[in-house]
């Protein structure tokens, strides 16, 4: 069996043996997963008869068209979310993003705890007998 040399894909993402770029193949794969999830979701809606959906689909003349539209539009949403999650998980986190305020918030809890540890800095509640003229809340 002859081994074909492995050529790296070019900068557009095309492989030598396949015609679709890798990103397009990833998108198609995520769309298939999204529509599969939509089919499962729609089947579960019918199985559990959520808000009488099964009775509506079976009892009306255009019920199957409504069921198809429910499947199709849920498929679009699920495919978009699936693709977005996959793309966002591809990001490399090389550490802090930069900027002068990067570590500013990481030191805030320590400063607050240090301020709370000093008793003179904490406002004490005023007792009734310390209020002028016996005022009440």
C-alpha positions as CSV (number, residue, x, y, z in Angstrom):
1,X,0.0,0.0,0.0
2,X,1.5,3.3,-1.1
3,X,1.5,6.2,1.3
4,X,0.6,9.6,-0.1
5,X,2.8,12.4,1.3
6,X,1.0,14.5,3.8
7,X,0.9,18.1,2.5
8,X,-0.1,20.8,5.0
9,X,-3.2,22.8,4.1
10,X,-2.7,26.2,2.5
11,X,-3.5,29.4,4.3
12,X,-7.1,29.3,3.0
13,X,-7.7,26.0,4.8
14,X,-7.9,23.8,1.7
15,X,-6.6,20.3,1.9
16,X,-5.2,18.6,-1.2
17,X,-7.7,15.7,-1.3
18,X,-10.8,17.6,-0.2
19,X,-12.4,20.6,-1.8
20,X,-14.1,22.3,1.1
21,X,-12.1,24.4,3.5
22,X,-11.8,23.2,7.1
23,X,-14.0,26.0,8.5
24,X,-16.8,25.1,6.1
25,X,-16.6,21.5,7.0
26,X,-16.7,22.4,10.7
27,X,-19.7,24.6,10.1
28,X,-21.6,21.8,8.2
29,X,-20.7,19.3,10.9
30,X,-22.0,21.6,13.6
31,X,-25.2,22.3,11.6
32,X,-25.8,18.5,11.4
33,X,-25.3,18.3,15.2
34,X,-27.6,21.2,15.8
35,X,-30.4,19.8,13.6
36,X,-29.9,16.4,15.3
37,X,-30.4,18.1,18.7
38,X,-33.5,19.9,17.2
39,X,-35.0,16.5,16.2
40,X,-34.4,15.1,19.6
41,X,-35.9,18.3,21.2
42,X,-39.0,18.2,19.0
43,X,-39.5,14.5,19.6
44,X,-39.3,15.0,23.3
45,X,-41.8,17.9,23.1
46,X,-44.3,15.5,21.3
47,X,-43.5,12.6,23.6
48,X,-44.2,14.5,26.8
49,X,-47.1,16.4,25.2
50,X,-45.9,19.8,26.4
51,X,-48.8,22.2,26.6
52,X,-50.9,19.8,24.5
53,X,-48.6,20.1,21.4
54,X,-49.1,16.5,20.3
55,X,-52.9,16.9,20.3
56,X,-52.6,20.2,18.3
57,X,-50.3,18.6,15.7
58,X,-52.4,15.5,15.3
59,X,-55.7,17.3,15.5
60,X,-55.3,20.2,13.0
61,X,-55.0,20.1,9.3
62,X,-51.6,22.1,9.1
63,X,-50.2,20.5,12.2
64,X,-47.4,18.7,10.5
65,X,-46.3,21.9,8.7
66,X,-46.2,23.6,12.1
67,X,-44.2,20.6,13.5
68,X,-41.7,20.9,10.6
69,X,-41.3,24.7,11.2
70,X,-40.7,24.0,14.9
71,X,-38.0,21.5,14.0
72,X,-36.5,23.7,11.3
73,X,-36.3,26.9,13.3
74,X,-35.1,25.1,16.5
75,X,-32.5,23.5,14.2
76,X,-31.3,26.9,13.0
77,X,-30.9,28.1,16.6
78,X,-29.3,25.0,17.9
79,X,-26.9,24.9,14.9
80,X,-25.9,28.5,15.5
81,X,-25.3,28.0,19.2
82,X,-23.4,24.8,18.5
83,X,-21.1,26.5,16.0
84,X,-20.6,29.5,18.3
85,X,-19.6,27.3,21.2
86,X,-17.2,25.4,19.1
87,X,-15.6,28.5,17.7
88,X,-15.3,30.1,21.1
89,X,-13.6,27.0,22.5
90,X,-10.9,27.2,19.9
91,X,-9.5,30.4,21.3
92,X,-6.0,30.2,22.8
93,X,-5.6,31.8,26.2
94,X,-2.0,32.9,26.4
95,X,-2.4,34.6,29.7
96,X,-3.4,38.1,30.7
97,X,-4.8,40.2,27.9
98,X,-2.7,43.3,28.7
99,X,-3.5,46.8,29.7
100,X,-2.8,48.8,32.7
101,X,-5.9,47.7,34.6
102,X,-5.4,44.0,34.2
103,X,-4.5,43.2,37.8
104,X,-6.5,46.0,39.4
105,X,-9.5,43.9,40.3
106,X,-7.5,41.0,41.6
107,X,-6.2,43.2,44.4
108,X,-9.6,44.7,45.4
109,X,-10.7,41.8,47.7
110,X,-7.4,42.0,49.6
111,X,-7.8,45.8,50.1
112,X,-11.4,45.4,51.3
113,X,-10.3,42.7,53.8
114,X,-7.5,44.9,55.0
115,X,-9.8,47.8,55.5
116,X,-12.3,45.6,57.4
117,X,-9.5,44.3,59.7
118,X,-8.8,47.9,61.0
119,X,-11.4,48.6,63.6
120,X,-11.2,52.4,63.2
121,X,-12.2,52.3,59.6
122,X,-15.5,50.4,60.1
123,X,-18.6,52.6,60.7
124,X,-20.2,51.4,63.9
125,X,-24.0,51.5,64.3
126,X,-25.3,54.3,66.4
127,X,-27.1,53.1,69.5
128,X,-30.3,54.8,70.6
129,X,-28.8,56.3,73.7
130,X,-26.0,57.9,71.7
131,X,-28.5,59.7,69.3
132,X,-29.2,63.4,70.1
133,X,-32.6,64.2,71.6
134,X,-33.6,60.5,71.7
135,X,-34.4,60.3,68.0
136,X,-35.6,57.0,66.5
137,X,-35.4,55.6,63.0
